[in-house]
């Protein structure tokens, strides 16, 4: 008889759990708006905490009798307070300059950036392809599982164990492959958006200096500002002029291997002498 525990384990861990995460994660990355765009750390949204199973409710303890020691209010403990050194006086210095403020909307700059649109288009297509292949592989797992269940009565115990082991090996190999390909897509996005981030920081500094600004705030954090203080459109225009496209590693190239080769053509290497060409190993699927 087919071992229900082994099939249940495969179905729970492989078919429902990890495979669904890959499919949902690929779609979420492709439709997440500006989730992967560069936003300075102060403005980045907090990452969603991973979902875990709900903890069991605490067990209610019986109340202590009114006349017991535990029921009596207890005074807080008196803890030692070690002495601390006295802070020395700080000598006076020149006051900071009067603030000249500007505002910018980085998400809007990214929406207007042709390089960001290129990265989203290319990498979004790769995420969609990965999601489709993950769904197809999940369907194969389900078909194989149903086939095993249907043939259980005509199979020996050794045959059942062999078939279960083959299905498990197939699931594990697919998991490893999809994890690696998902990592490659994420790292390719980091390479692409990292170029935009570095260029964007330079452009903001240059435009702010040209207008005498010494403080630039995120527009989303400002309740009210005059339109003349907003440099969003100027930054987007300059960004498209300087960086209309970005380098995106090929789909079959591992960005980590490419980075180690010393031939990653990013804006960070613009002022450095070109490195000698090096062979780049394709990504392992």
Secondary structure by P-SEA (a helix, b strand, c coil): cccaaaaaaaaacccccaaaaaaaaaaaaaaccccccccccccccccccccccccccccccccccccccccccccccccccccccccccccccccccccbbbbbbaaaaaaacaaaaaaaaaaaaaaaaaaaaaaaaaaaaaaaaaaaaaacccccaaaaaaaaaaaaaaaaaaaaaaaaaaaaaaaaaaaaaaaaaaaaaaaaaaaaaaacccccccccccccccccccaaaaaaaaaaaaccbbbbccccccaaaaaaacccccccccccccccbbbbbcccc
